[in-house]
């Protein structure tokens, strides 16, 4: 028997006493015809929660490389060949994985201390290793060849239930180790494997509040998305399911970025506390400012944040990650009323900050203060009072033209100044509005030399839309690229602000800014690194077309915003 097959015992649905053709249970039938009102009621707790803990963990933590993706060899079209760990080594790591310091209650307690309101754990990732006791195969944490032999999903589910913390599982439809996946004449056996594991997760661990699929963009038919959803909703009718089955289901899942403002459909950004999903020694930890502003901007965009930690091979969460989460919890202990149970708006997020609302109160989260105070668009409600939640007064003026907000320097918080505006009626009646960014390039026609997988969402215009939740991105491996904008008419400017993607803000290593005249492109500024919100100043220049020419990058360049200002 080959090494790749040695530890697989694939059981068909018939062998497990499960019908291959999964019937549609009564609960699932009800879910299929669910109207907006009961759907909103089913999702209400989750939308109110705003903040959850995501956990990626498995034997790969012994190597400190990325879960799934560092398994070398052919990944059936999902990734490049030749990764960091040979398949023969990766697939046998579980024989050494003995996290004796794993304490499910400690993880749940940390989530609560961080102010997180739910937890989602990776029951099985793309590498095929199950962190629960499954009958579908023996490549699992409870295998006789595992020194640990404890059902991690069981212990976490029990601890979460005891603490009253909603619990869910991540489950990957791909399994790069399974020999039947997409194999001619055998793929149906693979679908039986998926159905078996999904049924086990929904039957053997008590109440599941969330089922978080990760089908890597494959259509629903490839993994029998409809059949899997029917099983889940039949066994756990109350459950919330994400959109990675190839079906819309309950919510969208922007990854490693803050979603754009969207109050018409629920969404949840999944973002790592460091750079890697799984634990990595000395991985770059996000600052408290980055963490809090990410959470706040998600809430301000009317979305949730599922914030990922990667436990160490001992079973413990790294102390510096613990400290950062506790710091976030301390902030939420002071200002949580402006996050929990709120909706995003009415002022859309931007570099200035974000806003949330609840009832007759709008919470302004101000990150950056203009010199003359914050100016907001007019709203159809009268402001009765304003106060800084940390203590102190906020001055405001309100006219038909707009709203002015001022807080003295001593009353401002370094990361986020939260101001409560009490209105004369419900804030929900106010249509969401953006704050003018003042950029000459906002909304203008743009072009780029490269766009990530030619996806419209990552097109050139995303860098000029005034929305920090969108971004222009290029294909992996891109080392040089250009991005340009047509201002529509000649304009005079002396300042450019470029914001690299927060997930990896040091990709650009050499660049130049150019303007176009009759003789072609002319360079007017050169630099090396960019980073977050890099401001570049120069002598006033008049031009219609402006280009960022990236001469050197460590990986495919990606920018949240490229702003051009008169002064």
C-alpha positions in Angstrom: 0.0 0.0 0.0 1.4 3.4 -0.9 2.3 6.0 1.7 -0.6 8.2 0.6 -3.1 5.5 1.1 -1.7 3.8 4.2 -3.9 5.5 6.8 -7.2 5.8 4.8 -10.1 3.5 5.5 -12.8 5.0 3.2 -16.2 3.9 4.2 -19.1 4.4 1.8 -22.4 5.8 3.1 -23.9 2.3 2.6 -21.2 0.8 4.9 -22.1 3.3 7.6 -25.8 2.6 7.2 -26.4 6.0 5.7 -28.4 6.3 2.4 -26.2 7.6 -0.4 -29.1 9.8 -1.7 -29.5 12.0 1.3 -33.2 12.8 1.9 -34.4 16.4 2.6 -35.3 16.4 6.3 -38.3 18.4 7.5 -36.1 21.0 9.1 -34.2 21.6 5.9 -37.4 21.9 3.9 -38.5 24.7 6.3 -35.1 26.5 5.9 -35.4 26.3 2.1 -38.7 28.3 2.2 -37.6 30.6 5.0 -38.9 34.2 4.6 -36.8 37.3 5.5 -38.4 37.7 9.0 -37.5 34.3 10.5 -34.1 34.5 8.7 -33.4 37.8 10.3 -34.5 36.4 13.7 -32.2 33.4 13.2 -29.2 35.6 12.5 -30.0 38.3 15.1 -27.7 37.0 17.8 -24.8 36.6 15.4 -25.2 40.1 13.9 -25.4 41.5 17.5 -22.2 39.6 18.5 -20.0 41.3 15.9 -16.8 39.6 17.1 -15.8 36.0 17.1 -12.7 33.8 17.5 -11.4 31.7 14.6 -8.9 28.9 15.4 -6.6 27.2 12.8 -4.7 24.3 14.5 -3.4 20.9 13.7 -0.2 18.8 13.5 1.4 21.3 11.1 2.0 23.6 14.1 5.0 21.4 14.8 6.6 22.9 11.7 5.3 26.4 12.0 4.2 26.6 8.4 0.8 27.3 6.9 -2.0 24.7 7.5 -2.8 22.8 4.3 -1.0 25.0 1.9 2.5 23.9 3.1 1.7 20.3 2.2 4.0 19.7 -0.8 3.0 18.2 -4.1 0.0 18.4 -6.4 -3.0 20.1 -4.8 -5.4 19.1 -7.6 -5.3 22.5 -9.2 -5.7 24.6 -6.1 -2.1 25.6 -5.7 1.4 25.3 -7.1 3.5 22.2 -6.8 6.5 22.0 -4.5 5.7 23.5 -1.1 7.5 23.7 2.2 7.0 20.2 3.6 7.2 17.0 1.6 3.9 15.1 1.5 5.5 12.0 3.2 6.6 14.2 6.1 3.5 16.4 6.3 1.1 13.4 6.3 2.9 11.8 9.2 3.2 14.8 11.5 0.2 13.6 13.5 2.3 10.7 14.9 4.4 13.3 16.7 1.6 15.8 17.6 1.0 15.5 21.3 -0.3 18.9 22.6 -0.6 17.9 26.3 -1.1 21.5 27.4 -4.3 21.9 25.3 -7.1 23.2 27.6 -10.4 23.8 25.9 -11.7 25.7 28.9 -8.7 28.1 28.8 -9.4 28.8 25.1 -13.0 29.6 25.7 -12.1 31.7 28.7 -9.7 33.7 26.5 -12.4 34.2 23.9 -14.7 35.7 26.5 -11.9 37.8 28.0 -11.3 39.2 24.5 -14.9 40.2 24.2 -15.6 37.6 21.5 -19.1 36.3 21.4 -18.7 33.0 19.4 -16.0 30.6 18.4 -15.3 28.7 15.1 -12.7 25.8 15.1 -11.1 24.0 12.1 -12.5 20.5 12.4 -10.7 19.6 9.1 -8.6 21.7 6.7 -7.6 21.0 3.1 -4.8 18.7 4.3 -7.4 16.1 5.2 -6.5 15.7 8.9 -9.6 15.6 11.1 -9.4 17.1 14.6 -12.4 15.1 15.6 -13.3 11.4 16.0 -14.6 10.4 12.6 -15.6 7.0 11.1 -14.9 8.2 7.6 -11.2 7.5 7.7 -8.4 7.0 10.3 -6.3 10.1 9.4 -7.5 11.8 12.6 -6.6 13.1 16.0 -8.1 10.0 17.7 -6.2 7.5 15.6 -4.3 4.8 17.4 -1.1 6.2 15.8 -1.7 9.6 17.4 0.0 10.0 20.8 -2.8 12.5 21.8 -5.9 10.6 20.9 -8.3 13.2 22.3 -11.3 14.6 20.3 -10.5 18.3 20.1 -13.8 19.3 18.7 -15.6 17.4 21.5 -13.6 19.2 24.2 -14.1 22.6 22.7 -17.8 22.1 22.1 -18.3 20.9 25.7 -16.3 23.9 27.1 -18.1 26.4 24.9 -21.5 24.9 25.8 -20.7 25.0 29.5 -19.7 28.7 29.2 -22.6 29.7 27.1 -20.4 30.6 24.1 -21.9 29.8 20.7 -19.8 27.3 18.9 -19.2 26.4 15.3 -16.9 24.4 13.1 -14.9 25.2 10.0 -15.0 22.3 7.5 -13.1 22.1 4.2 -14.8 20.4 1.3 -11.4 19.9 -0.4 -9.2 17.1 0.9 -5.8 17.1 -0.9 -4.9 13.7 0.6 -8.1 11.8 -0.4 -7.4 9.6 -3.5 -11.1 9.6 -4.6 -11.6 13.4 -4.9 -12.2 14.2 -8.6 -10.9 10.8 -9.6 -12.7 9.3 -12.6 -15.4 6.9 -11.5 -14.6 7.5 -7.8 -15.7 11.0 -7.0 -19.1 9.8 -5.7 -17.2 7.9 -3.0 -15.6 11.1 -2.0 -19.0 12.8 -1.8 -20.1 10.0 0.5 -17.0 10.8 2.7 -18.0 14.5 2.9 -21.6 13.6 3.8 -20.5 11.2 6.5 -18.3 13.8 8.2 -20.8 16.6 7.9 -23.5 14.3 9.4 -21.1 13.3 12.3 -20.2 16.9 13.1 -23.9 17.9 13.2 -25.0 14.8 15.2 -22.2 14.1 17.7 -21.3 17.4 19.3 -24.5 18.9 20.6 -25.7 22.3 19.4 -23.7 23.8 16.5 -24.4 27.4 15.9 -22.2 27.9 12.9 -21.1 25.7 10.0 -18.2 27.5 8.1 -17.4 25.8 4.8 -14.3 26.5 2.7 -14.8 25.1 -0.8 -12.1 27.3 -2.4 -14.5 28.9 -4.9 -15.7 25.6 -6.5 -19.3 25.4 -7.7 -21.9 23.7 -5.4 -22.2 20.7 -7.7 -18.5 19.7 -7.2 -19.0 19.0 -3.6 -22.8 18.4 -3.5 -23.3 21.7 -1.7 -27.1 21.4 -1.8 -26.9 17.9 -0.2 -24.5 19.0 2.5 -26.7 22.0 3.4 -29.8 19.8 3.6 -28.1 17.5 6.0 -26.9 20.3 8.2 -30.2 22.2 8.3 -32.1 19.0 8.9 -30.0 18.2 12.0 -29.4 21.8 13.2 -32.2 24.0 11.8 -31.1 27.1 13.8 -27.6 27.0 12.4 -25.8 29.8 10.4 -24.0 28.7 7.2 -21.5 30.8 5.2 -21.4 31.3 1.5 -18.5 28.9 0.6 -20.6 26.0 -0.5 -21.1 27.5 -3.9 -24.5 28.6 -2.6 -25.3 32.0 -1.1 -26.6 30.7 2.2 -26.6 33.2 5.2 -23.6 35.5 4.8 -20.5 36.6 2.8 -17.0 36.0 3.8 -14.3 38.5 2.7 -10.9 37.1 3.6 -7.9 38.9 5.1 -9.6 42.2 4.4 -12.4 44.3 5.9 -15.5 44.0 3.8 -17.0 47.1 2.1 -20.0 48.7 3.6 -23.0 46.4 3.0 -26.2 46.5 5.0 -28.3 44.6 2.5 -26.8 41.2 3.3 -24.8 40.0 6.3 -21.1 39.5 6.0 -18.1 38.5 8.2 -14.4 39.3 7.5 -12.0 36.5 8.5 -8.7 38.0 9.4 -5.6 36.7 11.2 -4.1 38.2 14.3 -0.6 37.6 12.8 0.2 37.0 9.1 -0.3 33.2 9.0 -3.5 31.3 9.8 -1.6 28.5 11.6 1.0 29.3 14.3 4.4 30.4 13.1 7.4 31.3 15.3 8.1 35.0 15.4 5.2 35.8 13.0 4.3 39.5 12.7 1.7 40.3 15.3 -0.8 43.1 14.5 -0.7 46.1 16.7 -3.5 46.9 19.1 -4.4 49.8 16.9 -4.6 47.6 13.8 -6.7 45.0 15.7 -9.2 47.5 17.1 -9.6 49.6 14.0 -10.2 46.4 12.0 -13.0 45.4 14.4 -14.5 48.9 14.4 -14.4 49.2 10.7 -16.1 45.8 10.3 -18.9 46.9 12.6 -19.0 50.3 10.8 -19.5 48.5 7.5 -22.3 46.5 9.1 -20.2 43.3 9.3 -18.6 40.9 11.8 -15.0 40.1 12.5 -13.9 36.5 12.8 -10.4 37.0 14.3 -8.0 34.1 13.9 -5.5 32.7 16.3 -3.1 29.8 15.7 -2.3 27.8 18.8 1.2 26.4 19.3 2.1 22.7 19.1 1.9 22.5 22.9 -1.8 23.3 22.7 -1.4 26.8 24.2 -2.2 30.0 22.5 1.0 32.1 22.2 1.3 34.5 25.2 1.7 37.7 23.0 -1.5 36.7 21.1 -3.2 36.2 24.5 -2.1 39.6 25.6 -3.3 41.3 22.5 -6.7 39.7 22.8 -7.0 40.7 26.4 -6.2 44.3 25.4 -9.0 44.2 22.9 -11.3 42.8 25.6 -10.3 45.7 27.9 -11.2 48.2 25.2 -14.5 46.5 24.6 -15.2 46.6 28.3 -15.1 50.4 28.1 -16.7 50.9 24.6 -18.5 47.7 23.8 -21.9 49.5 23.7 -20.7 51.1 20.4 -20.0 47.7 18.8 -22.3 45.0 20.2 -25.9 45.1 19.0 -25.3 47.9 16.6 -25.7 48.3 12.9 -23.2 50.0 10.6 -23.7 53.6 9.5 -25.2 56.0 8.8 -21.7 57.4 7.9 -19.8 54.9 5.8 -16.3 54.0 7.0 -13.2 55.8 5.7 -9.8 56.9 6.8 -11.5 59.3 9.2 -13.0 56.3 11.1 -16.5 54.6 11.1 -19.9 54.9 12.7 -22.4 52.5 14.2 -25.9 53.1 15.6 -28.4 51.6 18.0 -31.8 53.1 18.5 -31.6 56.9 18.6 -27.9 56.9 19.1 -25.1 57.2 16.5 -21.6 56.2 17.7 -18.8 58.0 15.8 -15.4 56.2 15.9 -12.9 58.9 14.9 -9.4 57.6 14.0 -8.0 60.7 12.4 -9.0 64.3 13.2 -8.8 67.0 10.5 -7.2 70.2 11.8 -10.5 72.1 11.7 -12.6 69.2 13.2 -14.7 66.5 11.7 -17.2 67.5 9.1 -20.1 65.1 8.4 -22.8 65.2 5.8 -26.3 66.4 6.7 -28.8 63.9 8.1 -32.5 64.0 8.5 -32.5 63.9 12.3 -31.7 66.6 14.8 -28.8 66.0 17.2 -30.0 66.6 20.8 -26.6 66.0 22.5 -23.1 64.7 22.0 -20.6 63.2 24.4 -17.3 61.4 24.4 -17.7 57.9 25.8 -14.3 58.1 27.5 -15.5 61.2 29.3 -15.8 64.8 28.4 -17.9 66.9 26.0 -18.0 67.0 22.2 -18.9 70.3 20.6 -21.2 70.1 17.6 -22.9 72.4 15.1 -25.7 71.3 12.8 -27.1 73.0 9.8 -28.9 72.0 6.6 -25.5 71.8 5.0 -23.8 69.4 7.4 -22.5 68.6 10.9 -19.3 69.8 12.6 -17.8 67.8 15.4 -14.9 69.0 17.6 -13.2 67.4 20.6 -10.2 69.1 22.3 -6.9 67.3 22.0 -7.0 66.3 25.6 -10.3 64.5 25.1 -9.1 62.4 22.1 -8.1 58.8 22.4 -5.0 57.7 20.5 -6.6 54.8 18.7 -10.3 55.7 18.5 -12.3 58.6 20.0 -15.9 57.3 20.4 -18.6 60.0 20.4 -22.2 59.3 21.1 -24.7 61.5 19.2 -28.2 61.3 20.6 -30.8 62.0 18.0 -34.5 63.0 18.0 -35.5 59.7 16.4 -34.3 56.3 15.1 -30.9 56.4 13.3 -32.1 53.5 11.2 -34.2 55.9 9.1 -31.1 57.7 7.9 -29.8 56.6 4.5 -26.1 55.6 4.7 -23.7 58.3 3.3 -20.0 58.4 2.6 -17.8 61.2 3.8 -16.1 63.1 1.0 -12.5 62.1 1.0 -11.2 65.2 -0.7 -9.2 63.2 -3.2 -9.1 64.5 -6.7 -8.8 60.9 -8.0 -11.9 59.5 -6.1 -14.2 57.8 -8.5 -12.2 58.6 -11.6 -11.4 56.2 -14.4 -8.4 54.0 -13.7 -6.3 51.3 -15.3 -3.6 48.9 -14.3 -1.1 46.6 -15.9 -2.3 43.6 -13.9 -5.4 42.6 -11.9 -5.6 39.6 -9.6 -7.1 36.7 -11.7 -8.8 39.4 -13.7 -11.3 39.8 -11.0 -13.5 42.9 -11.2 -13.5 43.2 -7.4 -9.7 43.8 -7.4 -9.7 46.0 -10.5 -7.8 49.3 -10.7 -10.9 51.3 -9.7 -10.8 49.7 -6.2 -7.8 51.9 -5.4 -9.8 55.1 -6.3 -13.2 54.4 -4.8 -12.7 56.0 -1.4 -13.5 52.7 0.3 -10.7 51.3 2.5 -12.4 48.0 2.5 -11.7 47.4 -1.2 -8.3 47.0 -2.9 -6.5 46.8 -6.2 -4.5 43.5 -6.3 -2.2 41.8 -8.7 -1.4 38.2 -9.4 0.9 36.2 -7.1 4.5 36.5 -8.2 4.1 39.9 -9.8 7.2 42.0 -9.2 6.5 45.0 -11.3 3.2 46.7 -12.1 1.6 50.1 -12.8 -1.6 51.8 -11.7 -2.9 55.0 -13.3 -5.8 57.3 -13.0 -7.4 59.8 -15.4 -8.6 62.9 -13.4 -10.9 63.9 -16.3 -9.2 67.3 -16.7 -5.9 68.9 -15.8 -5.7 69.4 -12.0 -3.0 70.9 -9.7 -1.9 68.8 -6.8 1.0 68.6 -4.4 0.3 65.5 -2.2 -0.4 61.8 -2.8 -1.4 59.3 -0.1 -0.9 55.6 -0.9 -2.2 52.9 1.4 -0.8 49.4 0.9 -3.0 46.5 2.0 -2.9 46.0 5.8 -2.3 42.2 5.4 1.2 42.7 4.1 2.0 46.5 3.9 5.7 46.3 2.8 5.5 44.6 -0.6 6.6 47.6 -2.6 10.3 48.2 -2.5 10.9 50.7 -5.3 8.5 53.0 -7.1 8.1 56.2 -9.0 5.2 58.6 -9.5 4.7 59.8 -13.1 2.5 62.3 -14.9 1.7 62.3 -18.5 2.4 65.1 -20.9 2.5 65.2 -24.7 5.9 63.5 -24.8 4.8 60.5 -22.6 5.2 59.7 -18.9 7.5 61.9 -16.8 8.7 60.9 -13.4 8.2 63.6 -10.7 8.9 61.5 -7.5 10.9 58.4 -6.6 10.8 56.3 -3.5 11.4 52.9 -1.9 8.8 51.4 0.5 5.2 52.6 0.9 3.3 50.9 3.7 0.1 52.1 5.4 -1.1 55.6 4.5 2.2 56.8 3.1 2.0 60.6 2.4 4.2 61.9 -0.4 4.7 65.7 -0.8 6.2 67.6 -3.7 6.1 70.9 -5.5 2.7 71.7 -7.1 2.2 69.9 -10.4 -0.6 70.1 -13.0 -1.6 67.0 -14.9 -4.6 65.0 -16.0 -3.2 61.5 -15.8 -1.1 60.2 -12.9 0.7 56.8 -12.7 2.2 54.8 -9.8 5.0 52.8 -11.5 6.1 49.9 -9.1 9.6 49.0 -10.1 10.2 46.3 -7.5 8.0 44.3 -5.1 8.5 41.2 -3.0 5.1 39.8 -4.0 2.1 40.9 -6.0 1.5 44.6 -5.1 -1.9 45.4 -3.6 -3.2 48.8 -2.5 -6.3 49.8 -0.6 -6.3 53.4 -1.8 -4.3 55.8 -4.0 -5.4 59.4 -3.3 -4.3 62.6 -5.0 -4.8 65.9 -3.1 -4.5 69.5 -4.1 -2.6 70.3 -0.9 
